[in-house]
């Protein structure tokens, strides 16, 4: 049960075998064509990337890249989070994001952040519900979409131990 509604939603990892599901989702959800580097980062991120299934249908995903700051603290960059329109507002985005936030806490991640196009008010409000804040505005971040500006939206997690 999610968000008080009885539905069967499950999360699955991404491997070579089901990468095509993610490619199909991205082509529907986002106005950007993702390159090989993106898909290599997806495969390297392990449990930080998940597909969401509504019964047997793949309807959403969260994809992350793991980065290391100069002080050794790991941070997680959410490259994409999306749910197909007919399946929105069922709690699936929440399930995907909470999975990454819970895993980040367990794995001693210092911060989770992402870029959101400045006109995407729904997404900004969605992330604010989870304790994210706008930490920067970058002008002309996007090359092929309008508006070209984005917010950096960040959630700081606990007090991670640096390697130094
Ligand atoms: N308008 C207003 N509030 C919204 C919203 C919308 N369109 N979508 C989500 N919210 C808020 C609501 O408070 C909602 O709780 P409620 O349904 O109980 O009111 C809460 O967020 C949780 O919503 P949830 O059902 O878990 O989210 P979702 O499965 O619909 O996924 C997105 C949310 C943003 C991932 C989804 O709308 C999406 O894929 N959008 C297009 C892609 C995108 O913009 N991605 C973000 C940038 S990477």
Backbone and ligand atoms as CSV (ligand in chain L), in Angstrom:
chain,resi,resn,atom,element,x,y,z
A,1,UNK,N,N,0.856,-1.201,0.000
A,1,UNK,CA,C,0.000,0.000,0.000
A,1,UNK,C,C,0.889,1.246,0.000
A,2,UNK,N,N,0.622,2.178,-0.926
A,2,UNK,CA,C,1.340,3.437,-0.886
A,2,UNK,C,C,0.335,4.575,-0.897
A,3,UNK,N,N,0.652,5.613,-0.157
A,3,UNK,CA,C,-0.220,6.787,-0.062
A,3,UNK,C,C,-1.668,6.394,0.242
A,4,UNK,N,N,-1.864,5.348,1.041
A,4,UNK,CA,C,-3.207,4.964,1.430
A,4,UNK,C,C,-4.006,4.251,0.349
A,5,UNK,N,N,-3.390,4.000,-0.797
A,5,UNK,CA,C,-4.121,3.320,-1.867
A,5,UNK,C,C,-3.520,1.928,-2.064
A,6,UNK,N,N,-4.383,0.926,-2.313
A,6,UNK,CA,C,-3.898,-0.433,-2.505
A,6,UNK,C,C,-3.441,-0.614,-3.945
A,7,UNK,N,N,-2.147,-0.615,-4.161
A,7,UNK,CA,C,-1.609,-0.903,-5.495
A,7,UNK,C,C,-0.361,-1.756,-5.308
A,8,UNK,N,N,-0.017,-2.483,-6.368
A,8,UNK,CA,C,1.164,-3.316,-6.273
A,8,UNK,C,C,2.306,-2.633,-7.005
A,9,UNK,N,N,3.172,-1.981,-6.236
A,9,UNK,CA,C,4.310,-1.286,-6.835
A,9,UNK,C,C,5.593,-1.905,-6.288
A,10,UNK,N,N,6.524,-2.204,-7.184
A,10,UNK,CA,C,7.793,-2.770,-6.721
A,10,UNK,C,C,8.950,-2.062,-7.406
A,11,UNK,N,N,10.117,-2.126,-6.778
A,11,UNK,CA,C,11.316,-1.515,-7.344
A,11,UNK,C,C,12.262,-2.613,-7.805
A,12,UNK,N,N,12.960,-2.356,-8.910
A,12,UNK,CA,C,13.918,-3.335,-9.422
A,12,UNK,C,C,15.194,-2.598,-9.835
A,13,UNK,N,N,16.316,-3.287,-9.748
A,13,UNK,CA,C,17.580,-2.683,-10.145
A,13,UNK,C,C,17.697,-2.583,-11.664
A,14,UNK,N,N,18.722,-1.863,-12.115
A,14,UNK,CA,C,18.959,-1.734,-13.562
A,14,UNK,C,C,20.264,-2.436,-13.920
A,15,UNK,N,N,20.150,-3.366,-14.846
A,15,UNK,CA,C,21.333,-4.063,-15.378
A,15,UNK,C,C,21.278,-3.991,-16.903
A,16,UNK,N,N,22.306,-4.527,-17.542
A,16,UNK,CA,C,22.329,-4.548,-19.013
A,16,UNK,C,C,21.020,-5.107,-19.582
A,17,UNK,N,N,20.494,-6.153,-18.897
A,17,UNK,CA,C,19.339,-6.879,-19.443
A,17,UNK,C,C,18.082,-6.007,-19.539
A,18,UNK,N,N,17.894,-5.072,-18.575
A,18,UNK,CA,C,16.663,-4.266,-18.623
A,18,UNK,C,C,16.934,-2.777,-18.872
A,19,UNK,N,N,18.126,-2.490,-19.367
A,19,UNK,CA,C,18.477,-1.089,-19.662
A,19,UNK,C,C,17.526,-0.484,-20.705
A,20,UNK,N,N,17.014,-1.333,-21.591
A,20,UNK,CA,C,16.112,-0.840,-22.648
A,20,UNK,C,C,14.827,-0.273,-22.039
A,21,UNK,N,N,14.389,-0.810,-20.890
A,21,UNK,CA,C,13.187,-0.279,-20.216
A,21,UNK,C,C,13.425,1.170,-19.811
A,22,UNK,N,N,14.623,1.422,-19.263
A,22,UNK,CA,C,14.967,2.775,-18.821
A,22,UNK,C,C,15.056,3.712,-20.025
A,23,UNK,N,N,15.652,3.229,-21.110
A,23,UNK,CA,C,15.774,4.068,-22.315
A,23,UNK,C,C,14.392,4.454,-22.850
A,24,UNK,N,N,13.467,3.496,-22.829
A,24,UNK,CA,C,12.113,3.761,-23.305
A,24,UNK,C,C,11.433,4.807,-22.414
A,25,UNK,N,N,11.548,4.632,-21.098
A,25,UNK,CA,C,10.950,5.589,-20.149
A,25,UNK,C,C,11.494,6.998,-20.379
A,26,UNK,N,N,12.818,7.103,-20.461
A,26,UNK,CA,C,13.442,8.419,-20.623
A,26,UNK,C,C,12.980,9.109,-21.894
A,27,UNK,N,N,12.794,8.328,-22.970
A,27,UNK,CA,C,12.387,8.941,-24.240
A,27,UNK,C,C,10.982,9.526,-24.134
A,28,UNK,N,N,10.157,8.949,-23.243
A,28,UNK,CA,C,8.792,9.471,-23.057
A,28,UNK,C,C,8.794,10.645,-22.079
A,29,UNK,N,N,9.620,10.542,-21.041
A,29,UNK,CA,C,9.531,11.501,-19.929
A,29,UNK,C,C,10.307,12.797,-20.134
A,30,UNK,N,N,11.451,12.730,-20.802
A,30,UNK,CA,C,12.353,13.885,-20.797
A,30,UNK,C,C,12.683,14.357,-22.215
A,31,UNK,N,N,12.819,15.688,-22.379
A,31,UNK,CA,C,13.094,16.256,-23.707
A,31,UNK,C,C,14.579,16.206,-24.065
A,32,UNK,N,N,15.291,15.289,-23.471
A,32,UNK,CA,C,16.740,15.228,-23.640
A,32,UNK,C,C,17.096,13.807,-24.041
A,33,UNK,N,N,18.046,13.661,-24.964
A,33,UNK,CA,C,18.522,12.312,-25.293
A,33,UNK,C,C,19.777,12.033,-24.473
A,34,UNK,N,N,19.742,10.982,-23.671
A,34,UNK,CA,C,20.865,10.701,-22.770
A,34,UNK,C,C,21.956,9.905,-23.487
A,35,UNK,N,N,23.219,10.263,-23.171
A,35,UNK,CA,C,24.347,9.660,-23.872
A,35,UNK,C,C,24.885,8.406,-23.163
A,36,UNK,N,N,25.911,7.827,-23.751
A,36,UNK,CA,C,26.479,6.592,-23.200
A,36,UNK,C,C,27.040,6.791,-21.797
A,37,UNK,N,N,27.609,7.987,-21.535
A,37,UNK,CA,C,28.162,8.283,-20.206
A,37,UNK,C,C,27.064,8.177,-19.145
A,38,UNK,N,N,25.877,8.745,-19.470
A,38,UNK,CA,C,24.736,8.670,-18.545
A,38,UNK,C,C,24.429,7.205,-18.219
A,39,UNK,N,N,24.343,6.357,-19.257
A,39,UNK,CA,C,23.966,4.958,-19.012
A,39,UNK,C,C,25.094,4.196,-18.309
A,40,UNK,N,N,26.336,4.589,-18.531
A,40,UNK,CA,C,27.450,3.970,-17.802
A,40,UNK,C,C,27.365,4.349,-16.314
A,41,UNK,N,N,27.054,5.631,-16.026
A,41,UNK,CA,C,26.888,6.068,-14.634
A,41,UNK,C,C,25.736,5.312,-13.959
A,42,UNK,N,N,24.645,5.129,-14.714
A,42,UNK,CA,C,23.492,4.378,-14.195
A,42,UNK,C,C,23.928,2.986,-13.747
A,43,UNK,N,N,24.642,2.290,-14.627
A,43,UNK,CA,C,25.040,0.907,-14.316
A,43,UNK,C,C,26.040,0.862,-13.161
A,44,UNK,N,N,26.834,1.936,-13.008
A,44,UNK,CA,C,27.845,1.970,-11.931
A,44,UNK,C,C,27.242,2.353,-10.579
A,45,UNK,N,N,26.027,2.861,-10.569
A,45,UNK,CA,C,25.470,3.403,-9.317
A,45,UNK,C,C,24.821,2.335,-8.443
A,46,UNK,N,N,24.743,1.105,-8.924
A,46,UNK,CA,C,24.210,-0.005,-8.123
A,46,UNK,C,C,22.799,0.253,-7.648
A,47,UNK,N,N,22.573,0.103,-6.332
A,47,UNK,CA,C,21.221,0.220,-5.783
A,47,UNK,C,C,20.689,1.646,-5.768
A,48,UNK,N,N,21.507,2.622,-6.131
A,48,UNK,CA,C,21.035,4.016,-6.167
A,48,UNK,C,C,20.186,4.303,-7.407
A,49,UNK,N,N,20.083,3.347,-8.310
A,49,UNK,CA,C,19.218,3.521,-9.480
A,49,UNK,C,C,18.164,2.420,-9.461
A,50,UNK,N,N,16.899,2.809,-9.639
A,50,UNK,CA,C,15.808,1.821,-9.586
A,50,UNK,C,C,14.744,2.108,-10.641
A,51,UNK,N,N,14.137,1.043,-11.123
A,51,UNK,CA,C,12.935,1.136,-11.952
A,51,UNK,C,C,11.749,0.831,-11.046
A,52,UNK,N,N,10.607,1.508,-11.297
A,52,UNK,CA,C,9.387,1.227,-10.530
A,52,UNK,C,C,8.391,0.516,-11.433
A,53,UNK,N,N,7.821,-0.573,-10.924
A,53,UNK,CA,C,6.827,-1.338,-11.673
A,53,UNK,C,C,5.471,-1.226,-10.985
A,54,UNK,N,N,4.465,-0.922,-11.779
A,54,UNK,CA,C,3.077,-0.954,-11.313
A,54,UNK,C,C,2.517,-2.263,-11.854
A,55,UNK,N,N,2.290,-3.228,-10.977
A,55,UNK,CA,C,2.094,-4.614,-11.407
A,55,UNK,C,C,3.276,-4.982,-12.305
A,56,UNK,N,N,3.038,-5.316,-13.582
A,56,UNK,CA,C,4.177,-5.731,-14.421
A,56,UNK,C,C,4.658,-4.621,-15.349
A,57,UNK,N,N,4.092,-3.432,-15.211
A,57,UNK,CA,C,4.414,-2.356,-16.143
A,57,UNK,C,C,5.451,-1.415,-15.546
A,58,UNK,N,N,6.497,-1.150,-16.329
A,58,UNK,CA,C,7.533,-0.236,-15.873
A,58,UNK,C,C,7.027,1.205,-16.052
A,59,UNK,N,N,6.854,1.946,-14.938
A,59,UNK,CA,C,6.185,3.249,-15.016
A,59,UNK,C,C,7.029,4.417,-14.486
A,60,UNK,N,N,8.196,4.116,-13.924
A,60,UNK,CA,C,8.987,5.221,-13.374
A,60,UNK,C,C,10.398,4.784,-13.059
A,61,UNK,N,N,11.242,5.769,-12.783
A,61,UNK,CA,C,12.624,5.435,-12.438
A,61,UNK,C,C,13.282,6.587,-11.691
A,62,UNK,N,N,14.315,6.206,-10.945
A,62,UNK,CA,C,15.235,7.206,-10.393
A,62,UNK,C,C,16.623,6.740,-10.791
A,63,UNK,N,N,17.417,7.668,-11.338
A,63,UNK,CA,C,18.786,7.308,-11.726
A,63,UNK,C,C,19.757,8.278,-11.060
A,64,UNK,N,N,20.851,7.728,-10.533
A,64,UNK,CA,C,21.794,8.541,-9.761
A,64,UNK,C,C,23.227,8.324,-10.233
A,65,UNK,N,N,24.040,9.311,-9.919
A,65,UNK,CA,C,25.494,9.181,-10.129
A,65,UNK,C,C,26.156,9.442,-8.772
A,66,UNK,N,N,27.111,8.589,-8.412
A,66,UNK,CA,C,27.829,8.788,-7.152
A,66,UNK,C,C,29.077,9.616,-7.425
A,67,UNK,N,N,29.264,10.661,-6.614
A,67,UNK,CA,C,30.416,11.546,-6.797
A,67,UNK,C,C,31.182,11.659,-5.487
A,68,UNK,N,N,32.471,11.946,-5.588
A,68,UNK,CA,C,33.269,12.125,-4.376
A,68,UNK,C,C,33.771,13.564,-4.305
A,69,UNK,N,N,33.467,14.234,-3.190
A,69,UNK,CA,C,33.989,15.589,-3.019
A,69,UNK,C,C,35.476,15.518,-2.701
A,70,UNK,N,N,36.132,16.686,-2.779
A,70,UNK,CA,C,37.583,16.714,-2.503
A,70,UNK,C,C,37.930,16.219,-1.108
A,71,UNK,N,N,37.000,16.443,-0.133
A,71,UNK,CA,C,37.265,16.001,1.241
A,71,UNK,C,C,36.921,14.523,1.447
A,72,UNK,N,N,36.565,13.835,0.367
A,72,UNK,CA,C,36.308,12.399,0.458
A,72,UNK,C,C,34.854,12.045,0.715
A,73,UNK,N,N,34.029,13.062,1.033
A,73,UNK,CA,C,32.615,12.789,1.298
A,73,UNK,C,C,31.914,12.439,-0.015
A,74,UNK,N,N,31.100,11.390,0.045
A,74,UNK,CA,C,30.362,10.973,-1.151
A,74,UNK,C,C,29.079,11.788,-1.256
A,75,UNK,N,N,28.762,12.248,-2.462
A,75,UNK,CA,C,27.454,12.858,-2.661
A,75,UNK,C,C,26.763,12.179,-3.830
A,76,UNK,N,N,25.450,12.224,-3.782
A,76,UNK,CA,C,24.636,11.541,-4.783
A,76,UNK,C,C,23.977,12.592,-5.652
A,77,UNK,N,N,24.165,12.468,-6.954
A,77,UNK,CA,C,23.513,13.363,-7.908
A,77,UNK,C,C,22.355,12.612,-8.567
A,78,UNK,N,N,21.141,13.117,-8.369
A,78,UNK,CA,C,19.982,12.499,-9.019
A,78,UNK,C,C,19.957,13.004,-10.463
A,79,UNK,N,N,20.254,12.118,-11.390
A,79,UNK,CA,C,20.287,12.520,-12.806
A,79,UNK,C,C,18.869,12.661,-13.348
A,80,UNK,N,N,18.006,11.698,-13.017
A,80,UNK,CA,C,16.605,11.777,-13.438
A,80,UNK,C,C,15.721,11.120,-12.385
A,81,UNK,N,N,14.525,11.663,-12.235
A,81,UNK,CA,C,13.456,10.999,-11.473
A,81,UNK,C,C,12.189,11.286,-12.249
A,82,UNK,N,N,11.497,10.253,-12.662
A,82,UNK,CA,C,10.289,10.493,-13.450
A,82,UNK,C,C,9.293,9.357,-13.313
A,83,UNK,N,N,8.025,9.729,-13.412
A,83,UNK,CA,C,6.925,8.760,-13.365
A,83,UNK,C,C,6.002,9.083,-14.542
A,84,UNK,N,N,5.581,8.071,-15.279
A,84,UNK,CA,C,4.685,8.302,-16.423
A,84,UNK,C,C,3.395,8.975,-15.943
A,85,UNK,N,N,2.900,9.935,-16.742
A,85,UNK,CA,C,1.774,10.784,-16.327
A,85,UNK,C,C,0.571,10.009,-15.761
A,86,UNK,N,N,0.125,8.909,-16.399
A,86,UNK,CA,C,-1.067,8.230,-15.864
A,86,UNK,C,C,-0.838,7.628,-14.470
A,87,UNK,N,N,0.422,7.508,-14.072
A,87,UNK,CA,C,0.743,6.870,-12.793
A,87,UNK,C,C,1.245,7.878,-11.753
A,88,UNK,N,N,1.155,9.175,-12.097
A,88,UNK,CA,C,1.569,10.197,-11.151
A,88,UNK,C,C,0.549,10.318,-10.024
A,89,UNK,N,N,0.999,10.898,-8.920
A,89,UNK,CA,C,0.189,11.150,-7.721
A,89,UNK,C,C,-0.312,9.869,-7.065
A,90,UNK,N,N,0.419,8.781,-7.275
A,90,UNK,CA,C,0.092,7.514,-6.597
A,90,UNK,C,C,1.137,7.183,-5.533
A,91,UNK,N,N,2.092,8.086,-5.331
A,91,UNK,CA,C,3.133,7.835,-4.333
A,91,UNK,C,C,4.365,7.151,-4.897
A,92,UNK,N,N,4.418,6.963,-6.215
A,92,UNK,CA,C,5.547,6.219,-6.797
A,92,UNK,C,C,6.827,7.068,-6.772
A,93,UNK,N,N,6.695,8.365,-7.064
A,93,UNK,CA,C,7.857,9.261,-6.959
A,93,UNK,C,C,8.396,9.280,-5.534
A,94,UNK,N,N,7.485,9.304,-4.567
A,94,UNK,CA,C,7.880,9.281,-3.157
A,94,UNK,C,C,8.638,8.001,-2.827
A,95,UNK,N,N,8.127,6.877,-3.322
A,95,UNK,CA,C,8.770,5.581,-3.053
A,95,UNK,C,C,10.198,5.575,-3.609
A,96,UNK,N,N,10.351,6.073,-4.836
A,96,UNK,CA,C,11.677,6.080,-5.480
A,96,UNK,C,C,12.628,7.015,-4.738
A,97,UNK,N,N,12.149,8.221,-4.413
A,97,UNK,CA,C,13.036,9.180,-3.756
A,97,UNK,C,C,13.387,8.714,-2.340
A,98,UNK,N,N,12.401,8.201,-1.611
A,98,UNK,CA,C,12.696,7.721,-0.248
A,98,UNK,C,C,13.687,6.564,-0.265
A,99,UNK,N,N,13.614,5.746,-1.295
A,99,UNK,CA,C,14.583,4.645,-1.410
A,99,UNK,C,C,16.007,5.217,-1.454
A,100,UNK,N,N,16.206,6.229,-2.298
A,100,UNK,CA,C,17.553,6.815,-2.435
A,100,UNK,C,C,17.955,7.566,-1.162
A,101,UNK,N,N,17.005,8.259,-0.531
A,101,UNK,CA,C,17.343,8.992,0.703
A,101,UNK,C,C,17.689,8.020,1.839
A,102,UNK,N,N,16.938,6.929,1.957
A,102,UNK,CA,C,17.222,5.930,3.007
A,102,UNK,C,C,18.588,5.285,2.768
A,103,UNK,N,N,18.839,4.934,1.505
A,103,UNK,CA,C,20.122,4.305,1.173
A,103,UNK,C,C,21.273,5.282,1.432
A,104,UNK,N,N,21.049,6.549,1.130
A,104,UNK,CA,C,22.082,7.569,1.341
A,104,UNK,C,C,22.428,7.683,2.826
A,105,UNK,N,N,21.399,7.638,3.684
A,105,UNK,CA,C,21.646,7.697,5.131
A,105,UNK,C,C,22.480,6.507,5.572
A,106,UNK,N,N,22.098,5.318,5.081
A,106,UNK,CA,C,22.818,4.092,5.485
A,106,UNK,C,C,24.256,4.100,4.999
A,107,UNK,N,N,24.498,4.689,3.827
A,107,UNK,CA,C,25.825,4.613,3.189
A,107,UNK,C,C,26.693,5.834,3.502
A,108,UNK,N,N,26.264,6.638,4.497
A,108,UNK,CA,C,27.086,7.757,4.931
A,108,UNK,C,C,27.320,8.805,3.836
A,109,UNK,N,N,26.272,9.021,3.045
A,109,UNK,CA,C,26.344,10.034,1.981
A,109,UNK,C,C,26.130,11.415,2.611
A,110,UNK,N,N,26.896,12.413,2.166
A,110,UNK,CA,C,26.821,13.740,2.760
A,110,UNK,C,C,25.671,14.578,2.232
A,111,UNK,N,N,25.409,14.486,0.937
A,111,UNK,CA,C,24.336,15.278,0.361
A,111,UNK,C,C,23.787,14.621,-0.902
A,112,UNK,N,N,22.539,14.944,-1.167
A,112,UNK,CA,C,21.870,14.484,-2.391
A,112,UNK,C,C,21.439,15.743,-3.118
A,113,UNK,N,N,21.736,15.845,-4.407
A,113,UNK,CA,C,21.376,17.075,-5.109
A,113,UNK,C,C,20.978,16.775,-6.550
A,114,UNK,N,N,20.349,17.755,-7.181
A,114,UNK,CA,C,19.940,17.594,-8.579
A,114,UNK,C,C,19.695,18.963,-9.203
A,115,UNK,N,N,19.515,18.971,-10.503
A,115,UNK,CA,C,19.158,20.186,-11.234
A,115,UNK,C,C,17.687,20.099,-11.631
A,116,UNK,N,N,16.973,21.191,-11.458
A,116,UNK,CA,C,15.571,21.250,-11.877
A,116,UNK,C,C,15.392,22.506,-12.718
A,117,UNK,N,N,14.766,22.348,-13.876
A,117,UNK,CA,C,14.508,23.513,-14.744
A,117,UNK,C,C,13.655,24.531,-13.963
A,118,UNK,N,N,13.963,25.819,-14.092
A,118,UNK,CA,C,13.335,26.823,-13.210
A,118,UNK,C,C,11.814,26.923,-13.384
A,119,UNK,N,N,11.291,26.470,-14.530
A,119,UNK,CA,C,9.836,26.562,-14.708
A,119,UNK,C,C,9.104,25.329,-14.181
A,120,UNK,N,N,9.842,24.354,-13.652
A,120,UNK,CA,C,9.224,23.104,-13.195
A,120,UNK,C,C,8.835,23.213,-11.710
A,121,UNK,N,N,7.784,24.037,-11.487
A,121,UNK,CA,C,7.354,24.320,-10.109
A,121,UNK,C,C,6.899,23.054,-9.384
A,122,UNK,N,N,6.224,22.149,-10.119
A,122,UNK,CA,C,5.736,20.918,-9.484
A,122,UNK,C,C,6.900,20.125,-8.896
A,123,UNK,N,N,7.989,20.022,-9.699
A,123,UNK,CA,C,9.140,19.245,-9.233
A,123,UNK,C,C,9.795,19.936,-8.035
A,124,UNK,N,N,9.916,21.275,-8.088
A,124,UNK,CA,C,10.537,21.997,-6.961
A,124,UNK,C,C,9.722,21.755,-5.685
A,125,UNK,N,N,8.381,21.866,-5.810
A,125,UNK,CA,C,7.530,21.653,-4.636
A,125,UNK,C,C,7.633,20.212,-4.135
A,126,UNK,N,N,7.715,19.286,-5.085
A,126,UNK,CA,C,7.858,17.874,-4.715
A,126,UNK,C,C,9.118,17.688,-3.869
A,127,UNK,N,N,10.256,18.214,-4.325
A,127,UNK,CA,C,11.511,18.012,-3.594
A,127,UNK,C,C,11.524,18.735,-2.255
A,128,UNK,N,N,10.873,19.912,-2.194
A,128,UNK,CA,C,10.830,20.648,-0.918
A,128,UNK,C,C,10.131,19.834,0.160
A,129,UNK,N,N,9.145,19.030,-0.243
A,129,UNK,CA,C,8.448,18.187,0.730
A,129,UNK,C,C,9.388,17.211,1.432
A,130,UNK,N,N,10.511,16.906,0.775
A,130,UNK,CA,C,11.463,15.933,1.337
A,130,UNK,C,C,12.661,16.613,1.998
A,131,UNK,N,N,12.575,17.922,2.185
A,131,UNK,CA,C,13.639,18.635,2.886
A,131,UNK,C,C,14.729,19.167,1.971
A,132,UNK,N,N,14.502,19.143,0.650
A,132,UNK,CA,C,15.474,19.748,-0.264
A,132,UNK,C,C,15.277,21.258,-0.251
A,133,UNK,N,N,16.350,21.995,-0.515
A,133,UNK,CA,C,16.256,23.446,-0.643
A,133,UNK,C,C,16.983,23.906,-1.903
A,134,UNK,N,N,16.550,25.055,-2.439
A,134,UNK,CA,C,17.243,25.617,-3.601
A,134,UNK,C,C,18.549,26.228,-3.106
A,135,UNK,N,N,19.679,25.742,-3.618
A,135,UNK,CA,C,20.972,26.222,-3.125
A,135,UNK,C,C,21.710,27.067,-4.158
A,136,UNK,N,N,21.220,27.068,-5.395
A,136,UNK,CA,C,21.904,27.840,-6.441
A,136,UNK,C,C,20.962,27.979,-7.646
A,137,UNK,N,N,21.146,29.057,-8.400
A,137,UNK,CA,C,20.459,29.181,-9.690
A,137,UNK,C,C,21.538,29.287,-10.759
A,138,UNK,N,N,21.446,28.446,-11.772
A,138,UNK,CA,C,22.454,28.485,-12.844
A,138,UNK,C,C,21.774,28.957,-14.132
A,139,UNK,N,N,22.247,30.083,-14.641
A,139,UNK,CA,C,21.709,30.615,-15.906
A,139,UNK,C,C,22.315,29.846,-17.075
A,140,UNK,N,N,21.516,29.608,-18.107
A,140,UNK,CA,C,21.965,28.963,-19.355
A,140,UNK,C,C,22.613,27.595,-19.116
A,141,UNK,N,N,22.033,26.849,-18.214
A,141,UNK,CA,C,22.539,25.496,-17.932
A,141,UNK,C,C,22.180,24.546,-19.085
A,142,UNK,N,N,20.947,24.696,-19.587
A,142,UNK,CA,C,20.502,23.811,-20.679
A,142,UNK,C,C,20.778,24.464,-22.019
A,143,UNK,N,N,21.122,23.635,-23.001
A,143,UNK,CA,C,21.444,24.166,-24.324
A,143,UNK,C,C,20.241,24.112,-25.260
A,144,UNK,N,N,19.457,23.024,-25.153
A,144,UNK,CA,C,18.416,22.807,-26.171
A,144,UNK,C,C,16.999,22.989,-25.661
A,145,UNK,N,N,16.792,23.370,-24.398
A,145,UNK,CA,C,15.422,23.534,-23.908
A,145,UNK,C,C,15.240,24.919,-23.288
A,146,UNK,N,N,13.978,25.377,-23.302
A,146,UNK,CA,C,13.647,26.709,-22.795
A,146,UNK,C,C,12.675,26.580,-21.624
A,147,UNK,N,N,12.836,27.324,-20.558
A,147,UNK,CA,C,13.961,28.227,-20.283
A,147,UNK,C,C,15.256,27.439,-20.061
A,148,UNK,N,N,16.393,28.087,-20.317
A,148,UNK,CA,C,17.668,27.377,-20.201
A,148,UNK,C,C,18.234,27.350,-18.785
A,149,UNK,N,N,17.491,27.947,-17.831
A,149,UNK,CA,C,18.037,28.099,-16.472
A,149,UNK,C,C,17.580,26.956,-15.553
A,150,UNK,N,N,18.400,26.660,-14.560
A,150,UNK,CA,C,18.001,25.611,-13.609
A,150,UNK,C,C,18.325,26.031,-12.181
A,151,UNK,N,N,17.633,25.370,-11.257
A,151,UNK,CA,C,17.986,25.466,-9.843
A,151,UNK,C,C,18.810,24.239,-9.477
A,152,UNK,N,N,19.766,24.435,-8.569
A,152,UNK,CA,C,20.389,23.299,-7.907
A,152,UNK,C,C,19.595,23.102,-6.621
A,153,UNK,N,N,19.075,21.901,-6.436
A,153,UNK,CA,C,18.217,21.596,-5.298
A,153,UNK,C,C,18.950,20.536,-4.470
A,154,UNK,N,N,19.170,20.836,-3.176
A,154,UNK,CA,C,20.069,19.998,-2.368
A,154,UNK,C,C,19.425,19.591,-1.046
A,155,UNK,N,N,19.688,18.354,-0.645
A,155,UNK,CA,C,19.334,17.922,0.725
A,155,UNK,C,C,20.610,17.443,1.402
A,156,UNK,N,N,20.913,18.060,2.542
A,156,UNK,CA,C,22.101,17.663,3.310
A,156,UNK,C,C,21.685,16.558,4.277
A,157,UNK,N,N,22.532,15.539,4.359
A,157,UNK,CA,C,22.170,14.369,5.162
A,157,UNK,C,C,23.201,14.160,6.262
A,158,UNK,N,N,22.764,14.251,7.518
A,158,UNK,CA,C,23.606,13.911,8.662
A,158,UNK,C,C,24.964,14.590,8.656
A,159,UNK,N,N,25.875,13.982,9.345
A,159,UNK,CA,C,27.250,14.472,9.451
A,159,UNK,C,C,28.176,13.394,8.933
A,160,UNK,N,N,28.396,13.299,7.616
A,160,UNK,CA,C,29.214,12.215,7.097
A,160,UNK,C,C,30.664,12.321,7.549
A,161,UNK,N,N,31.320,11.175,7.662
A,161,UNK,CA,C,32.739,11.130,8.009
A,161,UNK,C,C,33.555,11.329,6.741
A,162,UNK,N,N,34.427,12.326,6.729
A,162,UNK,CA,C,35.297,12.460,5.558
A,162,UNK,C,C,36.451,11.470,5.688
A,163,UNK,N,N,37.141,11.211,4.588
A,163,UNK,CA,C,38.218,10.220,4.603
A,163,UNK,C,C,39.500,10.775,5.182
A,164,UNK,N,N,39.558,12.141,5.289
A,164,UNK,CA,C,40.800,12.729,5.779
A,164,UNK,C,C,40.858,12.701,7.296
L,1,LIG,N1,N,1.513,19.220,-8.492
L,1,LIG,C1,C,1.540,19.528,-7.171
L,1,LIG,N2,N,2.101,18.729,-6.218
L,1,LIG,C2,C,2.673,17.586,-6.627
L,1,LIG,C3,C,2.692,17.197,-8.005
L,1,LIG,C4,C,2.074,18.055,-8.947
L,1,LIG,N3,N,2.019,17.769,-10.267
L,1,LIG,N4,N,3.307,16.002,-8.108
L,1,LIG,C5,C,3.671,15.649,-6.851
L,1,LIG,N5,N,3.288,16.604,-5.965
L,1,LIG,C6,C,3.512,16.594,-4.512
L,1,LIG,C7,C,2.201,16.324,-3.783
L,1,LIG,O1,O,2.267,16.946,-2.515
L,1,LIG,C8,C,2.219,14.807,-3.633
L,1,LIG,O2,O,1.457,14.322,-2.554
L,1,LIG,P1,P,-0.144,14.059,-2.713
L,1,LIG,O3,O,-0.374,13.328,-4.010
L,1,LIG,O4,O,-0.486,13.256,-1.507
L,1,LIG,O5,O,-0.747,15.426,-2.731
L,1,LIG,C9,C,3.678,14.552,-3.360
L,1,LIG,O6,O,4.391,15.507,-4.155
L,1,LIG,C10,C,4.120,13.140,-3.663
L,1,LIG,O7,O,3.704,12.801,-4.969
L,1,LIG,P2,P,4.007,11.367,-5.614
L,1,LIG,O8,O,2.715,10.729,-6.011
L,1,LIG,O9,O,4.891,10.568,-4.733
L,1,LIG,O10,O,4.858,11.807,-6.900
L,1,LIG,P3,P,4.748,11.257,-8.376
L,1,LIG,O11,O,4.785,9.769,-8.395
L,1,LIG,O12,O,3.597,11.906,-9.047
L,1,LIG,O13,O,6.121,11.796,-8.981
L,1,LIG,C11,C,7.382,13.540,-10.131
L,1,LIG,C12,C,6.488,13.186,-8.904
L,1,LIG,C13,C,7.880,14.987,-9.991
L,1,LIG,C14,C,8.563,12.575,-10.158
L,1,LIG,C15,C,6.480,13.372,-11.389
L,1,LIG,O14,O,5.505,14.376,-11.387
L,1,LIG,C16,C,7.237,13.458,-12.711
L,1,LIG,O15,O,7.749,12.454,-13.181
L,1,LIG,N6,N,7.287,14.633,-13.351
L,1,LIG,C17,C,7.910,14.779,-14.666
L,1,LIG,C18,C,9.428,14.629,-14.643
L,1,LIG,C19,C,10.083,15.629,-13.709
L,1,LIG,O16,O,9.760,16.795,-13.712
L,1,LIG,N7,N,11.044,15.146,-12.888
L,1,LIG,C20,C,11.717,15.987,-11.886
L,1,LIG,C21,C,13.026,16.530,-12.371
L,1,LIG,S1,S,14.301,15.258,-12.457
